[in-house]
Amino acid sequence: MNIGITCYPTYGGSGVVATELGKSLAERGHRVHFITYALPMRLTGAGHEDARYLDNIFYHEVEMSTYPLFEFPLYSMALTSAMVEVARFEKLDLIHAHYAIPHATAAVLAKQILKNDIKIVTTLHGTDITLVGLEPSFEPLMKFSIESSDAVTAVSQYLRDETIGNYDVEKEIEVIPNFIDTETFRPIDSKNLKRLLAPNGEKLLVHTSNFREVKRVKDTIHALKIILDRGIKAKLLLIGDGPDRGECQALARELGIWQQTRFLGKQSELASVLSASDVFLMPSGNESFGLSALEAMACGVPVVSSDAGGLPELNIDGETGFVVPVGDIQALAERTTELLTNKPLHTRTAKAAYRRATGEFAKERIVPIYEAVYKSVLNKSAQKSKAGINPKPVRTSKHTSERSHPSYHG
């Protein structure tokens, strides 16, 4: 298949999953075209082969021009134009849009401009549904983008239910969870790193996020204070960056635990840090799936998370770690303390976390499900063609050739 993928090319979960999906599809013989405004972060390796140089992965930059007349960049329009150009010249079979707004919206418009039967697969990741789409001005556009897609997937049952409930969509939405590359995220011997991070034998807590308010990063710092006050030697590793980082640093100083709090910034090699840690904390106020928790689980680290959104679908309370109410810092600290002080409990949950991550959410299990979705929408198009319902042909020029048959799987 010849597949276009559009996503946010950042460290966020949606961009990570979209990029890893594209790389996996390329490994399975498909031609993959990333259509984004910047090179996706995970395309450059992170501990394994640099995917930029694979002969069936292509990057197409969305270029945006600025004009004095327009106060804001016209990203959605530029993205639509880029999709049209790539689809025409690369003869795409389908576009996989990660996020309904603006990516699926742009794909639907591109399809109308192309006047052909290119297919659109939309994956809902959360922010588009639970935040952006609920703005009254965006709600009709969200519903239109979802229902105009040929196939729609969601990363959790929670997100699927939220989408149907909030937008009253009649479109079938298939739940396909996020996944991890178990060759990258796996338990690594990190004894030397642990000695550097915890020279006095401290227990290591870790949190990874984009430091937005919804991640409730300050809850992890308050929880660390409670744990330290109980006489437990511990440190908190905070990985990532974002708007709340400054406030978090100020809070650590205010509470007098600055020396026990390490802000590590953005990290490309996460597995070694995760493997050196004892407990992963994810107290989010809302989380459609929780990819960073899954990455920790794959490294054999138990998780203490909130009960927000799709997290209880991933982190099984009492089995792979613990689930606590959103905002209950006392419970967050107590459950973390149990894992730090009860070695048999920690060993049991760590093993269960690893088994669940590598068994249920490995890319070898999830990527073929996406392939099946692609084949399904392409086969429907082929069946329509055989029945005499032919899509309108692409208008060609001296720079283009006829688009390949919709059922092409090269």
Residue pairs with C-beta under 8 A, 6 or more apart in sequence:
1 25
1 30
1 31
1 93
1 94
1 371
1 374
1 375
1 378
1 408
1 409
1 410
2 30
2 31
2 33
2 90
2 91
2 92
2 93
2 404
2 408
2 410
3 22
3 25
3 30
3 31
3 32
3 33
3 92
3 93
3 94
3 95
3 96
3 374
4 33
4 35
4 83
4 86
4 87
4 90
4 92
4 94
4 95
4 96
5 18
5 19
5 21
5 22
5 32
5 33
5 34
5 35
5 95
5 96
5 98
6 18
6 34
6 35
6 36
6 79
6 83
6 95
6 96
6 97
6 98
6 103
6 106
6 107
7 14
7 15
7 18
7 19
7 34
7 36
7 40
7 98
7 99
7 103
8 14
8 15
8 36
8 98
8 99
9 15
9 19
9 34
9 36
9 37
9 38
9 39
9 40
9 41
9 43
10 41
11 41
11 210
11 240
11 266
12 210
13 125
13 126
13 178
13 289
13 291
13 292
14 98
14 99
14 123
14 125
14 126
14 127
15 40
15 41
15 42
15 98
16 41
16 42
16 291
17 98
17 123
17 125
17 155
17 178
17 179
17 291
18 40
18 96
18 98
18 123
19 34
19 40
19 41
19 42
19 43
20 42
20 179
20 180
20 181
20 363
21 96
21 179
21 367
21 370
22 32
22 34
22 40
22 43
22 57
23 32
23 42
23 43
23 51
23 54
23 57
24 181
24 363
24 367
25 32
25 367
25 370
25 371
26 32
26 51
26 54
26 56
26 57
28 367
28 371
29 56
30 56
31 56
31 58
31 90
31 410
32 56
32 57
32 58
33 58
33 59
33 60
33 86
33 90
33 92
34 40
34 43
34 57
34 58
34 59
34 60
35 60
35 62
35 79
35 82
35 83
35 86
35 95
36 59
36 60
36 61
36 62
37 61
37 62
37 64
37 75
37 79
38 61
39 52
39 59
39 61
40 59
41 268
43 51
43 52
43 57
43 59
44 50
44 51
44 52
45 51
45 268
46 184
46 268
46 269
46 270
47 184
47 268
47 269
47 271
48 181
48 183
48 184
51 57
52 59
58 90
60 82
60 85
60 86
61 82
62 75
62 78
62 79
62 82
63 78
63 82
64 73
64 74
64 75
64 78
65 78
66 73
75 102
76 102
76 105
76 106
79 102
79 103
79 106
80 106
80 109
80 110
80 113
83 95
83 106
83 107
83 110
84 110
84 113
84 114
86 92
87 95
87 110
87 114
87 118
87 403
88 114
88 394
88 400
88 403
89 399
89 400
91 401
91 403
91 404
92 118
93 118
93 119
93 374
93 378
93 404
93 406
93 408
94 118
94 119
94 120
94 121
94 150
94 374
94 377
94 378
95 107
95 110
95 111
95 118
95 119
95 120
95 121
96 121
96 122
96 123
96 370
96 374
97 103
97 104
97 106
97 107
97 120
97 121
97 122
97 123
97 149
98 122
98 123
98 125
99 123
99 124
99 125
99 127
99 128
100 122
100 124
100 128
100 129
100 133
100 142
100 145
100 146
101 128
101 132
101 133
101 138
101 141
101 142
101 145
103 122
104 120
104 122
104 145
104 146
104 148
104 149
105 141
105 144
105 145
107 120
107 122
107 149
108 120
108 144
108 145
108 148
108 149
110 118
111 118
111 120
114 394
115 392
115 394
115 395
116 391
116 392
116 393
116 394
116 403
117 381
117 391
117 392
117 406
118 403
119 150
119 151
119 374
119 377
119 378
119 381
119 406
120 148
120 149
120 150
120 151
121 149
121 150
121 151
121 152
121 153
121 373
121 374
121 377
122 145
122 146
122 149
122 151
122 152
122 153
123 152
123 153
123 154
123 155
123 176
124 146
124 152
124 153
124 154
124 155
124 159
124 160
124 163
124 173
124 288
125 155
125 159
125 288
125 289
126 155
126 159
126 286
126 287
126 288
126 289
126 309
127 288
128 142
129 142
129 159
129 162
129 163
129 166
129 167
129 288
130 159
130 162
130 286
130 288
130 309
132 138
132 142
133 139
133 142
133 166
133 167
134 166
139 167
142 167
143 167
143 168
143 169
146 152
146 163
146 167
146 169
146 171
147 169
147 170
147 171
149 171
150 377
150 380
151 174
151 373
151 376
151 377
152 171
152 172
152 173
152 174
153 173
153 174
153 175
153 176
153 370
153 373
154 160
154 163
154 173
154 174
154 175
154 176
154 288
155 175
155 176
155 177
155 178
155 288
155 289
155 310
156 175
156 177
156 288
156 289
156 309
156 310
156 313
156 314
157 175
157 310
157 313
158 288
158 309
158 310
158 313
159 288
159 289
159 309
159 310
160 173
160 175
163 169
163 173
164 173
174 373
176 366
176 369
176 370
176 373
177 289
177 313
177 314
177 360
177 361
177 366
178 289
178 291
178 294
178 361
178 366
179 294
179 361
179 362
179 363
179 365
179 366
179 367
180 291
180 294
180 295
180 298
180 357
180 361
180 362
180 363
181 363
182 298
182 357
182 358
182 362
182 363
182 364
184 271
185 270
185 271
185 274
185 295
185 298
185 299
185 357
186 271
186 298
186 299
186 358
187 275
187 299
187 300
187 354
188 271
188 272
188 275
188 299
189 275
190 272
190 273
190 275
190 276
193 272
193 273
193 276
194 204
194 276
197 204
197 235
197 237
197 262
197 276
198 204
198 235
200 233
201 233
202 233
202 234
202 235
202 260
203 232
203 233
203 234
203 235
203 278
203 279
203 340
204 234
204 235
204 236
204 237
204 276
204 277
204 278
204 279
205 220
205 223
205 224
205 227
205 234
205 235
205 236
205 237
205 277
205 278
205 279
205 280
205 281
205 336
206 236
206 237
206 238
206 239
206 273
206 274
206 277
206 279
206 280
206 281
206 296
206 301
207 217
207 220
207 236
207 237
207 238
207 239
207 280
207 281
207 282
208 239
208 240
208 270
208 280
208 292
208 295
208 296
209 215
209 217
209 239
209 240
209 242
209 282
209 284
209 292
210 240
210 241
210 242
211 217
211 240
211 241
211 242
211 243
211 244
211 245
211 248
212 242
212 243
212 244
213 243
213 244
213 285
214 284
214 285
214 286
215 242
215 244
215 283
215 284
215 285
216 283
216 284
216 285
216 306
216 326
216 327
217 238
217 244
217 245
217 248
218 244
218 247
218 248
218 251
219 283
219 327
219 329
219 332
220 236
220 238
220 281
220 283
220 332
221 236
221 248
221 251
221 252
221 255
221 257
221 261
222 251
222 255
222 329
222 333
223 281
223 283
223 329
223 332
223 333
223 336
224 234
224 236
224 257
224 260
224 261
224 333
225 255
225 257
226 329
226 330
226 333
227 234
227 333
227 336
227 337
227 340
228 234
228 257
228 260
230 337
232 337
232 340
232 341
234 260
234 340
235 260
235 261
235 262
236 260
236 261
236 262
236 281
237 262
237 264
237 273
237 277
238 248
238 261
238 262
238 263
238 264
239 264
239 265
239 266
239 267
239 270
239 273
240 265
240 266
241 265
241 266
245 263
248 263
249 258
249 263
252 258
252 261
264 273
267 273
270 295
271 295
271 299
274 280
274 295
274 296
274 299
274 301
275 299
275 300
275 301
277 296
277 301
278 301
278 339
278 340
278 346
279 301
279 302
279 303
279 304
279 321
279 336
279 339
279 340
280 292
280 293
280 296
280 297
280 301
280 302
280 303
280 304
280 321
281 303
281 304
281 305
281 332
281 336
282 290
282 292
282 293
282 303
282 304
282 305
282 306
282 311
282 315
283 305
283 306
283 324
283 326
283 327
283 329
283 332
284 290
284 305
284 306
284 308
284 309
284 311
284 326
285 306
285 308
285 326
285 327
286 308
286 309
287 305
287 306
287 308
287 309
287 310
287 311
288 309
288 310
289 309
289 310
289 311
289 313
289 314
290 305
290 309
290 310
290 311
290 314
290 315
293 303
293 305
293 311
293 314
293 315
294 314
294 357
294 361
296 303
296 353
297 303
297 314
297 315
297 320
297 353
297 354
297 356
297 357
298 354
298 357
298 358
298 361
299 354
300 350
300 351
300 353
300 354
301 350
301 353
302 320
302 321
302 339
302 346
302 349
302 350
302 352
302 353
303 315
303 320
303 321
303 322
303 353
304 321
304 322
304 323
304 324
304 332
304 335
304 336
304 339
305 311
305 314
305 315
305 321
305 322
305 323
305 324
306 323
306 324
306 325
306 326
306 327
306 332
307 323
307 324
307 325
307 326
308 326
311 323
312 323
314 361
315 321
315 322
315 323
316 352
316 356
317 323
319 349
319 352
319 356
320 349
320 352
320 353
320 356
321 335
321 339
321 349
321 353
322 335
322 338
322 339
324 331
324 332
324 335
325 331
338 345
339 345
339 346
339 349
340 346
359 365
375 409
378 406
378 407
378 408
378 409
379 407
381 391
381 406
381 407
382 405
382 406
382 407
384 390
384 391
385 391
385 405
385 406
391 406
393 402
393 403
394 400
394 402
394 403
396 402
404 410
